[in-house]
Amino acid sequence: MKKGDAVYGAVLFGEHVFYVLDKGKRDRLDGRARFLHVWLVKDGVWRMSRVLSFDHDPVVIEPELKSHYRARAKGSPGARVFTA
């Protein structure tokens, strides 16, 4: 988002996944949702202004998608890897 030559904001859009963490058991992929964050610059500092989280659904992983979620999780800091 720009006003003249100055950038004053940004929009971040993505998908997050949720895992069930039971002690002594393998982490289990349980759900997914999409998100939208609006960031604004004020006094030179970026701050999150709005957060939208939507399309929350349970996750059903088809066999051909397991490697997709595994690869995405490995590339995301702090993410957990889904294994069947």
Secondary structure as UniProt FT lines:
FT   STRAND          2..3
FT   TURN            4..5
FT   STRAND          6..7
FT   STRAND          9..20
FT   TURN            23..24
FT   STRAND          28..42
FT   TURN            43..44
FT   STRAND          45..58
FT   HELIX           63..65
FT   HELIX           66..74
FT   TURN            77..78
//
